[in-house]
Structure formats: structure tokens, C-alpha cells
């Protein structure tokens, strides 16, 4: 059986091509025809969710005929609608990407009705074909699968069998990630337990840092933490990362990242034969 291998760079470019096709209304995109507006709930350099989007936008900008307009630190209020509407009216955006859960309803739903010729895409599986406009849609990844691999790393590396997880809100998508992480940890360490702290919002670096320190003080290591906590200068060695690739960050700062490509390399290097024996069950 052959396996398809695709790098992040190839994935970003193929995704970009799909977005361009969506914005060109079934026609091939021509130069200066596609303008993408993207709104972030936090800073673009948060080492997490927002930065992952910013990396993809950088790839989009490298495509011929594609322009991107970005705005960061936009809350889940009518401020996001104003930002998106400004991108449409002032920058000529014909594709709008809303990257935060709370942007969808009512803000992006209402805007998609008002601007029928603009394509709106939201980063969560909330769009419903039977009740939402056709120019509105969702995009999302199988984050729970990558969290499972992070859990495998955490289960293998914990010394206390107590693992921490810092999350934003107890919604279904987040709970699925936590459950997948716990199942991964239990796969390699049946005695592992996971304790969760919810910060209450998507981009609260100070509160995330406080949660990380509280879990560490209670002896819960490693931890699955948001990228923003890493940006606050927390360098706990026994940690797995959410949103960014730890391969780029300071050596020895963590156990793995939600970039599965890196996780597998790290697990092989760290655990060798032990990981190889378990890989078939994890995959």
C-alpha cells in the first residue's frame, strides 16, 4: 500500500489555490483579481492559532494575482463586522476569512447576506447548507488527530502520570481536542490523568501563563498549552505546544507540537523503538 506524503508548504499552496478558485466564481483567477481579507482575534505572532493563519496568509501573498489585507486583535463583537466590511468596501476584498469562533453568528452570517458577491469563510464547522447563505462557508482541520499525537508524547514523557491542559472555552470542538489528547496519553500510559483549566477566551496570554504556572506548581507535567503562553516566556521543558511548530522555537523548550510532521520526527528521535512498537495503534 502506498502512502501520500505532503509537506506543510505544499498543503498551504494547494489550500491557497482553492481559496483563489472560490473567489473567482468558478473562473480562473487573473492578476489583481483576488483580494483576501483576514481578521485575527489575537496577535499574528502569538506562536499559536493566529500565527498559524498568518503563515498561511504569507503563502497566499506569494501567489500571482493575490493580495491579502490583515487585521489583528479584533474581538468577537461588532468590531469584527466593521473590520470585515471595511475590507470589502475600502480594500476591495472578495474573500473574507474569519478566524475566530465567535465571528460567525450573527456577524459573518449577516455580512454574507449583505454582500452576496463576496465569499466568506469561517474557521469552524458551523456552516449549514440548509440555513446559511451559499457565499458563506466553513473551513477546519482535524485538530483532534494532531492532539492525539501530542497526547502520545505527553503520556510517554510524564513522570507523575498527571498531565495539564490549558484551553479557552468548553465548546464541542475544544472538548474533542481534549478527549483526543487524553486518549493519546492513555494509549501510551494507561495511568495518565489530564486536568484542564479553561481561561474563558481565545487570546488571553496573561491568564494562559497563570494557568500554566498553576498546573506546574501542582506537579502536572507535561502540559498542552496555547501558543500565547509560550510567547509570554514560559519555557517549561516538559510541554507540548498548540498551534505552532516547536521545531522553530528554542531547543529543549517542549515535548512536541500540533504539527504532526514534527511530532513524528521528535517521537522517533526521543523514544526510538518504543515509539515504533506503538505507532501502528496510534496511527
N, C-alpha and C positions, 0 to 999 in steps of 0.2 A: 504494500500500500504506500503510495506517495503522499507526502505532506506538503501543503502550501506554506511557504515561509515569506513573510512580508515585513519589511522594516517600517519603523515609525515614519521615516521620511517618505517612503512610497505611499503609506497609508494617508498621510497628510495631503499629498499631492492628488491622490485619487479622490479624496473627500472634497478637496477644493474644486476639482473638475466637476463633481456632482453638483456643488453649490452654484457654479457658474452656469451649468445647464439649467438649473431651476430658475435662475434669474433671467434667463434669456428667452423664456416662454417657448420651449421646445425648439428653439433655433440655436445654431452655433453662435457662441459669443464672439463679438468683434471688438476691436480695440476701443478702449474708453467707453465701453457699453455697460460694464458691470461695476457697480459701487456697493460695497458691503458695509453696513453699519453694525457695529458690535458693542454691546453695553455690558460692563462688568459690575458686579455687586461690590467688589473689593479692589485692591490694587493689582495691577498687572504683574507685579514682581513678588507675589505672595508665596512663591515656592509651592503652589498648590493648584486648586481648581482654576482660578483666574489666569495664572501664569500658563497653565496647560493650553487654555484657549488662545492666549497671546502668542504662544509658539506656533499654533496652527495658523493664526492670522498672518504671522510673518511669512509663512509658506505661501499663503494666498496672495500676498502682495508681490511675490516673486513671479507670479503668472502674468503673461502678457494680457493687457486689456482689463486688468482687475485693479480696482482701487479700494482701499479699506479706510473707514473712519472709526475711531475708537473713543470710548469714554469710560473712565473707571470710577469706582467709589460711588455708584449710583444706587440709592436704597430702593427697596421693594415698595415704593409708594408711587403717586402720580408723577414723581420725578423721573421715573424710568420712561413713562409715556411721553413726557416732554422731551427727553433726550432723543428718543426714537423718532418722534415727529419732526424734531429739528433736523435730524439726519436725512429724513425724506425730503423736507421742504428746502433746506439750505444746501445740503451736500448732494442731493440727487440720488440718495441710496435707493436701490431697487431690491435689495435683500437686507433684512434686519435679523440679527441673531441676538436673542435674549438669553443670557447665560445663567440666570438665577431662577429658582423655583417660583418665587412669588411674583415674577414679572407676567406670568401667563394670564391669569384671570383676576381682574377684568381687563388689565391694561393692553396686553397683546391681542386679546380677543376683540376688544373694541377698535383698536387701531387697524386690524386686518379688515374689519368691515368698512372702515372709513377710507382706507387706501387699498382698493381691490386690485390694483395693478402692481402692488409691492408684495414680494414674498416674505413672510415672517416665519422664522424657525425658532423654536424654544427648546432649551436643553433639559427636557424631562419628558417622559412618556405620558403626557396629559391630553394630547390632541385626540379628538374623537370625530371620525369621519361623519357620523350621523348628526352631529350638533354644532360643529365648528366650521368656519369658512374654509374653502378649498385652498386659499392662498396662505393659510396658516398651517403649520405642521410642527412635528417634534423630531428631535434627533437625540440619541443617547447611546451610551456604550454599555457593555455587560460588565459594569464595575464590580459586581459581586464576585465574578470569576477571578479577577485580579486580587480582590480582597481575600479570597480563599487561599491564594498562593502566599499572600502576606501572613495569613494565619498559620500556614505550614511553617514558615520561617520563625514565627513567634513561638509556636509550640516546640520546635526543636531547640530554641535557644534559651527559653525561660529556665531559671534555676529554682524558682519558688512555686511554679505552676499557677501563678497569679499574673494575669495579663491585663493591661489597661487599654481603654479605647475612648478617645475624645471625639464626640460627634456634635453636630449642630442641632438638629431637630428630630424628634421621634416620628418621622413620617415613613411611609411604606418603603420607599427607595432606600433610605438610610438604614432602616431595620433589616432589610435584606442584606445590605453590606455587612452589618454587624453579625448577623447569623452566619453568613458565608465565612467571615473571618473566624468565628468561633468553631465552625465545623472543620476548617482547615487546621486550626490549632489542635482540636481533638483528634484529627486524623493522625498526627504525629505524636501527640501527648494526650492520652485519654483522661488524664487527671487535670488538665488545664481548665481554668475558670477565667471568664472575661468580665471585668467590671467596667461599666460605661458611665461617663459623665457627659451630659448634654449642656452645651453652652447657651443655647437658645437662639442663636442666629448663625448666619453663614460666614461672616467675616468679622470676628472679634478677637484679634490677636492677643490682647492682654488677658482676656478671660480664658482663651485657649492655653496660654502659658501658665496661668494659675492652675488650670485643670491638670496639665502635665506634671507640674510640681507636686500637686496634691496626691496624684497617683503614685509618683515616685517615692514620696515620703511614706506612703502606705505600703511600700515594697512591691508594687505592681510594675514589673518589667519583664519583657519589653512592653512598649505601648504603640498603638496605632494612632497617630496624631495628624492633625491638619497641617498643611504646608506652612501656614502662617505662624504656627508655633515654632517651627524651625527658623523662620525669619526673625523671630524675637531673640535668637541667640541661644536657644536651648539645644545643647549638644549631647544629650544622653546617648551613650554608646548603644544601649540596648533598646532600639527603637525601630519601628517600621514607619514608612512615610506614606502620606496620602497626597496624590496629585502630581508629584514631581519625581524625576529620576534621581535617586541619590548618587548615582554614578558621577554626576556632575558636581556634587557637593563635596564638602571637606571629607577627606578619607577618615574612616572609622567612626563617622557620626551616627551611623544607624545600621539596621539589620537588613533592610530591603526597601523596595518602593512599589508603588502601584503600577509601575511599568513592568509588565510581566517578562519582557525581554531581559531586563536586568535581573529580576528576581531569580530566573533560572540559572543565569551565569553565577550569581552570588551563591546560591544554594549548592551548586556543583563544587565551587571552589571551597566553600566552608565545610560542607558535610560529605562530599565525595560519595563513596559507596553507600552510605546510609541514605542519602537523598535518592540515589539511583534505584535502590530497592523499593522506595516508596513512590516513585514517580508515576508508575502505572496506575496506582489507585488515586493519585491526586489529579492526574490529567483528565 
